[in-house]
Amino acid sequence: MDADELDWNRTLREQWEFHWNHQLRARLDGLTDDEYFWSPVPDTWSVRPRGSSTAPVQVGAGDFTMDYAFPEPVPAAFTTIAWRLGHVIVGVLAARNAAHFGAPAASYETWEYAGSAATALDQLEAQLDVWLAGVRGLGEAGLRVPVGAKEPFPEAPMADLVLHIHREMIHHLSEVCLLRDLCLHTKPATNGATR
């Protein structure tokens, strides 16, 4: 098979779908609220009940807000699983779903952040479904269309955006898995021993 016969749309989707189905989704099963909100270091940015944050900026429209600062601190603040999932759900997926696939408008400022791990995972799966359906709907020709003014590089083809979003999800959700592992291995075991 040569490159002209390759189904690029399917190939791009499978890049993410394989990672999700065979490496990542099972790692997120059973995520607890304790893990979701776990702060391994002082001043960790997180998702918090409205009014309880000490971060310079709190964004969100619901009962929970996400910590932020502008400009972002250097070095970047350490973030919880809750914060990282919020970033992927809103900044990586929901905003792009709105910009390119007709989903409702979404921004860090207007999002209702999840107050539990289960709700965050539901939000993630819902946004992933919209994203993958949107990418599938592009077909082959749509992958070549410029992304337009809604993205930092408006002349780049949609295929570039798809690859970027998949890299972002693989990167950030791998961090979530690492944080989950750290949480598990730094908390005392139930038999009183440390792991």
Salt bridges, closest charged atoms under 4 A:
GLU14 OE1 - ARG10 NH1 2.91
GLU17 OE2 - ARG136 NH2 3.69
ASP29 OD1 - ARG25 NH1 3.10
GLU35 OE2 - ARG180 NE 3.09
ASP67 OD2 - ARG48 NE 2.72
GLU125 OE2 - ARG25 NH2 2.71
GLU151 OE2 - ARG96 NE 2.96
GLU151 OE2 - HIS100 NE2 2.82
GLU168 OE1 - HIS87 NE2 3.93
GLU168 OE1 - HIS172 NE2 3.25
GLU175 OE1 - ARG84 NH1 2.79
GLU175 OE2 - HIS171 NE2 3.31
GLU175 OE1 - HIS172 ND1 2.98
ASP181 OD1 - ARG27 NH2 2.74
